[in-house]
Amino acid sequence: MTIPASFIQELIARADVVEIVGRYVQLKKAGANFMGLCPFHGEKSPSFSVSPTKQFYHCFGCGVHGNAIGFLMEHAGMGFVEAVHDLAGQYGLQVPEDDASPPSAPAPPPSARSRPR
């Protein structure tokens, strides 16, 4: 089962990365962005930037970056599908799943009965 790419794009567009990250990291407004201490490495001065207009985060100290789904995966240790379901649940969305699986291999031919000689 796969999650349609169009749904993932819609989910990322609806998700507020500042709100999601702000649940785990104390953020302060700094110009157009928000800054905080990076949750992925120890630091004393903020180098972790979250952009509400671009909907992504980036740490100038360790280089980690991504969107709301990526943050849940990295910080909360979720898998991709779990992070999508979690984020969708936070926004009251139902995750559509394609049941389209790759075509299965044809069934093997019936076994031939051995004939007496």
Biotite code that builds the C-alpha atoms (Angstrom):
import biotite.structure as struc

atoms = struc.array([
    struc.Atom([0.000, 0.000, 0.000], chain_id="A", res_id=1, res_name="MET", atom_name="CA", element="C"),
    struc.Atom([1.311, 3.422, -0.906], chain_id="A", res_id=2, res_name="THR", atom_name="CA", element="C"),
    struc.Atom([0.340, 6.931, 0.066], chain_id="A", res_id=3, res_name="ILE", atom_name="CA", element="C"),
    struc.Atom([-0.353, 9.119, -2.983], chain_id="A", res_id=4, res_name="PRO", atom_name="CA", element="C"),
    struc.Atom([2.305, 11.778, -3.578], chain_id="A", res_id=5, res_name="ALA", atom_name="CA", element="C"),
    struc.Atom([-0.433, 14.398, -4.072], chain_id="A", res_id=6, res_name="SER", atom_name="CA", element="C"),
    struc.Atom([-1.660, 13.775, -0.508], chain_id="A", res_id=7, res_name="PHE", atom_name="CA", element="C"),
    struc.Atom([1.859, 14.095, 0.899], chain_id="A", res_id=8, res_name="ILE", atom_name="CA", element="C"),
    struc.Atom([2.302, 17.423, -0.922], chain_id="A", res_id=9, res_name="GLN", atom_name="CA", element="C"),
    struc.Atom([-1.061, 18.654, 0.391], chain_id="A", res_id=10, res_name="GLU", atom_name="CA", element="C"),
    struc.Atom([-0.160, 17.559, 3.928], chain_id="A", res_id=11, res_name="LEU", atom_name="CA", element="C"),
    struc.Atom([3.179, 19.388, 3.851], chain_id="A", res_id=12, res_name="ILE", atom_name="CA", element="C"),
    struc.Atom([1.441, 22.499, 2.490], chain_id="A", res_id=13, res_name="ALA", atom_name="CA", element="C"),
    struc.Atom([-1.158, 22.413, 5.308], chain_id="A", res_id=14, res_name="ARG", atom_name="CA", element="C"),
    struc.Atom([1.269, 21.583, 8.095], chain_id="A", res_id=15, res_name="ALA", atom_name="CA", element="C"),
    struc.Atom([2.738, 24.511, 9.980], chain_id="A", res_id=16, res_name="ASP", atom_name="CA", element="C"),
    struc.Atom([6.373, 23.516, 10.466], chain_id="A", res_id=17, res_name="VAL", atom_name="CA", element="C"),
    struc.Atom([6.816, 26.223, 13.118], chain_id="A", res_id=18, res_name="VAL", atom_name="CA", element="C"),
    struc.Atom([3.953, 24.745, 15.142], chain_id="A", res_id=19, res_name="GLU", atom_name="CA", element="C"),
    struc.Atom([5.212, 21.161, 14.745], chain_id="A", res_id=20, res_name="ILE", atom_name="CA", element="C"),
    struc.Atom([8.828, 21.974, 15.637], chain_id="A", res_id=21, res_name="VAL", atom_name="CA", element="C"),
    struc.Atom([7.683, 24.380, 18.361], chain_id="A", res_id=22, res_name="GLY", atom_name="CA", element="C"),
    struc.Atom([6.105, 21.470, 20.244], chain_id="A", res_id=23, res_name="ARG", atom_name="CA", element="C"),
    struc.Atom([9.590, 20.082, 20.840], chain_id="A", res_id=24, res_name="TYR", atom_name="CA", element="C"),
    struc.Atom([11.933, 23.091, 20.552], chain_id="A", res_id=25, res_name="VAL", atom_name="CA", element="C"),
    struc.Atom([11.616, 26.501, 22.179], chain_id="A", res_id=26, res_name="GLN", atom_name="CA", element="C"),
    struc.Atom([11.582, 28.924, 19.241], chain_id="A", res_id=27, res_name="LEU", atom_name="CA", element="C"),
    struc.Atom([11.944, 32.699, 19.183], chain_id="A", res_id=28, res_name="LYS", atom_name="CA", element="C"),
    struc.Atom([11.045, 35.007, 16.317], chain_id="A", res_id=29, res_name="LYS", atom_name="CA", element="C"),
    struc.Atom([14.147, 36.279, 14.501], chain_id="A", res_id=30, res_name="ALA", atom_name="CA", element="C"),
    struc.Atom([13.241, 38.359, 11.477], chain_id="A", res_id=31, res_name="GLY", atom_name="CA", element="C"),
    struc.Atom([11.144, 36.310, 9.070], chain_id="A", res_id=32, res_name="ALA", atom_name="CA", element="C"),
    struc.Atom([12.182, 33.018, 10.700], chain_id="A", res_id=33, res_name="ASN", atom_name="CA", element="C"),
    struc.Atom([12.210, 31.399, 14.118], chain_id="A", res_id=34, res_name="PHE", atom_name="CA", element="C"),
    struc.Atom([15.395, 30.319, 15.892], chain_id="A", res_id=35, res_name="MET", atom_name="CA", element="C"),
    struc.Atom([16.137, 27.836, 18.651], chain_id="A", res_id=36, res_name="GLY", atom_name="CA", element="C"),
    struc.Atom([18.679, 25.392, 20.012], chain_id="A", res_id=37, res_name="LEU", atom_name="CA", element="C"),
    struc.Atom([19.079, 22.434, 17.696], chain_id="A", res_id=38, res_name="CYS", atom_name="CA", element="C"),
    struc.Atom([17.484, 19.277, 19.114], chain_id="A", res_id=39, res_name="PRO", atom_name="CA", element="C"),
    struc.Atom([19.877, 17.116, 17.096], chain_id="A", res_id=40, res_name="PHE", atom_name="CA", element="C"),
    struc.Atom([23.168, 18.222, 18.632], chain_id="A", res_id=41, res_name="HIS", atom_name="CA", element="C"),
    struc.Atom([24.275, 20.028, 21.774], chain_id="A", res_id=42, res_name="GLY", atom_name="CA", element="C"),
    struc.Atom([24.795, 23.743, 21.398], chain_id="A", res_id=43, res_name="GLU", atom_name="CA", element="C"),
    struc.Atom([24.796, 26.859, 23.562], chain_id="A", res_id=44, res_name="LYS", atom_name="CA", element="C"),
    struc.Atom([23.697, 29.457, 21.031], chain_id="A", res_id=45, res_name="SER", atom_name="CA", element="C"),
    struc.Atom([20.786, 28.976, 18.612], chain_id="A", res_id=46, res_name="PRO", atom_name="CA", element="C"),
    struc.Atom([21.692, 27.852, 15.108], chain_id="A", res_id=47, res_name="SER", atom_name="CA", element="C"),
    struc.Atom([18.427, 26.008, 14.360], chain_id="A", res_id=48, res_name="PHE", atom_name="CA", element="C"),
    struc.Atom([16.237, 28.014, 11.987], chain_id="A", res_id=49, res_name="SER", atom_name="CA", element="C"),
    struc.Atom([12.601, 27.319, 11.086], chain_id="A", res_id=50, res_name="VAL", atom_name="CA", element="C"),
    struc.Atom([11.088, 29.127, 8.103], chain_id="A", res_id=51, res_name="SER", atom_name="CA", element="C"),
    struc.Atom([7.302, 29.552, 8.061], chain_id="A", res_id=52, res_name="PRO", atom_name="CA", element="C"),
    struc.Atom([7.300, 30.819, 4.476], chain_id="A", res_id=53, res_name="THR", atom_name="CA", element="C"),
    struc.Atom([9.423, 27.989, 3.081], chain_id="A", res_id=54, res_name="LYS", atom_name="CA", element="C"),
    struc.Atom([7.975, 25.386, 5.499], chain_id="A", res_id=55, res_name="GLN", atom_name="CA", element="C"),
    struc.Atom([11.318, 23.813, 6.413], chain_id="A", res_id=56, res_name="PHE", atom_name="CA", element="C"),
    struc.Atom([13.915, 23.758, 9.169], chain_id="A", res_id=57, res_name="TYR", atom_name="CA", element="C"),
    struc.Atom([17.698, 23.959, 8.916], chain_id="A", res_id=58, res_name="HIS", atom_name="CA", element="C"),
    struc.Atom([20.501, 23.807, 11.465], chain_id="A", res_id=59, res_name="CYS", atom_name="CA", element="C"),
    struc.Atom([23.523, 25.876, 10.542], chain_id="A", res_id=60, res_name="PHE", atom_name="CA", element="C"),
    struc.Atom([25.579, 23.950, 13.107], chain_id="A", res_id=61, res_name="GLY", atom_name="CA", element="C"),
    struc.Atom([25.071, 20.320, 12.120], chain_id="A", res_id=62, res_name="CYS", atom_name="CA", element="C"),
    struc.Atom([23.396, 20.744, 8.720], chain_id="A", res_id=63, res_name="GLY", atom_name="CA", element="C"),
    struc.Atom([20.214, 18.775, 9.450], chain_id="A", res_id=64, res_name="VAL", atom_name="CA", element="C"),
    struc.Atom([17.205, 20.075, 7.496], chain_id="A", res_id=65, res_name="HIS", atom_name="CA", element="C"),
    struc.Atom([13.773, 19.051, 6.255], chain_id="A", res_id=66, res_name="GLY", atom_name="CA", element="C"),
    struc.Atom([10.034, 19.593, 6.427], chain_id="A", res_id=67, res_name="ASN", atom_name="CA", element="C"),
    struc.Atom([7.423, 18.738, 9.078], chain_id="A", res_id=68, res_name="ALA", atom_name="CA", element="C"),
    struc.Atom([7.384, 15.041, 8.116], chain_id="A", res_id=69, res_name="ILE", atom_name="CA", element="C"),
    struc.Atom([11.179, 14.888, 8.202], chain_id="A", res_id=70, res_name="GLY", atom_name="CA", element="C"),
    struc.Atom([11.244, 16.529, 11.623], chain_id="A", res_id=71, res_name="PHE", atom_name="CA", element="C"),
    struc.Atom([8.883, 13.930, 13.082], chain_id="A", res_id=72, res_name="LEU", atom_name="CA", element="C"),
    struc.Atom([10.986, 11.176, 11.549], chain_id="A", res_id=73, res_name="MET", atom_name="CA", element="C"),
    struc.Atom([14.296, 12.581, 12.829], chain_id="A", res_id=74, res_name="GLU", atom_name="CA", element="C"),
    struc.Atom([13.237, 13.880, 16.230], chain_id="A", res_id=75, res_name="HIS", atom_name="CA", element="C"),
    struc.Atom([10.518, 11.411, 17.239], chain_id="A", res_id=76, res_name="ALA", atom_name="CA", element="C"),
    struc.Atom([12.142, 8.421, 15.520], chain_id="A", res_id=77, res_name="GLY", atom_name="CA", element="C"),
    struc.Atom([9.071, 7.667, 13.411], chain_id="A", res_id=78, res_name="MET", atom_name="CA", element="C"),
    struc.Atom([9.091, 5.885, 10.085], chain_id="A", res_id=79, res_name="GLY", atom_name="CA", element="C"),
    struc.Atom([7.835, 7.765, 7.028], chain_id="A", res_id=80, res_name="PHE", atom_name="CA", element="C"),
    struc.Atom([4.349, 6.210, 6.975], chain_id="A", res_id=81, res_name="VAL", atom_name="CA", element="C"),
    struc.Atom([3.968, 6.628, 10.739], chain_id="A", res_id=82, res_name="GLU", atom_name="CA", element="C"),
    struc.Atom([4.998, 10.311, 10.507], chain_id="A", res_id=83, res_name="ALA", atom_name="CA", element="C"),
    struc.Atom([2.508, 10.933, 7.677], chain_id="A", res_id=84, res_name="VAL", atom_name="CA", element="C"),
    struc.Atom([-0.293, 9.300, 9.679], chain_id="A", res_id=85, res_name="HIS", atom_name="CA", element="C"),
    struc.Atom([0.663, 11.244, 12.823], chain_id="A", res_id=86, res_name="ASP", atom_name="CA", element="C"),
    struc.Atom([0.794, 14.569, 11.014], chain_id="A", res_id=87, res_name="LEU", atom_name="CA", element="C"),
    struc.Atom([-2.442, 13.898, 9.136], chain_id="A", res_id=88, res_name="ALA", atom_name="CA", element="C"),
    struc.Atom([-4.128, 13.061, 12.443], chain_id="A", res_id=89, res_name="GLY", atom_name="CA", element="C"),
    struc.Atom([-2.971, 16.379, 13.903], chain_id="A", res_id=90, res_name="GLN", atom_name="CA", element="C"),
    struc.Atom([-4.768, 18.158, 11.065], chain_id="A", res_id=91, res_name="TYR", atom_name="CA", element="C"),
    struc.Atom([-7.844, 15.915, 11.011], chain_id="A", res_id=92, res_name="GLY", atom_name="CA", element="C"),
    struc.Atom([-7.031, 14.398, 7.623], chain_id="A", res_id=93, res_name="LEU", atom_name="CA", element="C"),
    struc.Atom([-7.664, 10.817, 6.516], chain_id="A", res_id=94, res_name="GLN", atom_name="CA", element="C"),
    struc.Atom([-4.660, 9.262, 4.789], chain_id="A", res_id=95, res_name="VAL", atom_name="CA", element="C"),
    struc.Atom([-5.713, 7.719, 1.469], chain_id="A", res_id=96, res_name="PRO", atom_name="CA", element="C"),
    struc.Atom([-3.812, 4.605, 0.526], chain_id="A", res_id=97, res_name="GLU", atom_name="CA", element="C"),
    struc.Atom([-3.541, 3.020, -2.887], chain_id="A", res_id=98, res_name="ASP", atom_name="CA", element="C"),
    struc.Atom([-4.167, -0.680, -2.835], chain_id="A", res_id=99, res_name="ASP", atom_name="CA", element="C"),
    struc.Atom([-2.454, -0.939, -6.172], chain_id="A", res_id=100, res_name="ALA", atom_name="CA", element="C"),
    struc.Atom([0.338, -3.392, -5.747], chain_id="A", res_id=101, res_name="SER", atom_name="CA", element="C"),
    struc.Atom([2.733, -4.391, -8.447], chain_id="A", res_id=102, res_name="PRO", atom_name="CA", element="C"),
    struc.Atom([1.257, -7.205, -10.520], chain_id="A", res_id=103, res_name="PRO", atom_name="CA", element="C"),
    struc.Atom([1.975, -10.513, -8.922], chain_id="A", res_id=104, res_name="SER", atom_name="CA", element="C"),
    struc.Atom([3.904, -13.193, -10.717], chain_id="A", res_id=105, res_name="ALA", atom_name="CA", element="C"),
    struc.Atom([1.734, -15.674, -12.576], chain_id="A", res_id=106, res_name="PRO", atom_name="CA", element="C"),
    struc.Atom([0.850, -18.777, -10.652], chain_id="A", res_id=107, res_name="ALA", atom_name="CA", element="C"),
    struc.Atom([3.159, -21.692, -11.305], chain_id="A", res_id=108, res_name="PRO", atom_name="CA", element="C"),
    struc.Atom([1.735, -24.339, -13.640], chain_id="A", res_id=109, res_name="PRO", atom_name="CA", element="C"),
    struc.Atom([0.000, -27.245, -11.943], chain_id="A", res_id=110, res_name="PRO", atom_name="CA", element="C"),
    struc.Atom([2.496, -29.906, -11.043], chain_id="A", res_id=111, res_name="SER", atom_name="CA", element="C"),
    struc.Atom([2.732, -32.692, -13.583], chain_id="A", res_id=112, res_name="ALA", atom_name="CA", element="C"),
    struc.Atom([1.723, -36.071, -12.286], chain_id="A", res_id=113, res_name="ARG", atom_name="CA", element="C"),
    struc.Atom([4.285, -38.708, -12.674], chain_id="A", res_id=114, res_name="SER", atom_name="CA", element="C"),
    struc.Atom([3.164, -41.427, -15.041], chain_id="A", res_id=115, res_name="ARG", atom_name="CA", element="C"),
    struc.Atom([3.959, -45.042, -14.521], chain_id="A", res_id=116, res_name="PRO", atom_name="CA", element="C"),
    struc.Atom([6.362, -46.398, -17.130], chain_id="A", res_id=117, res_name="ARG", atom_name="CA", element="C"),
])
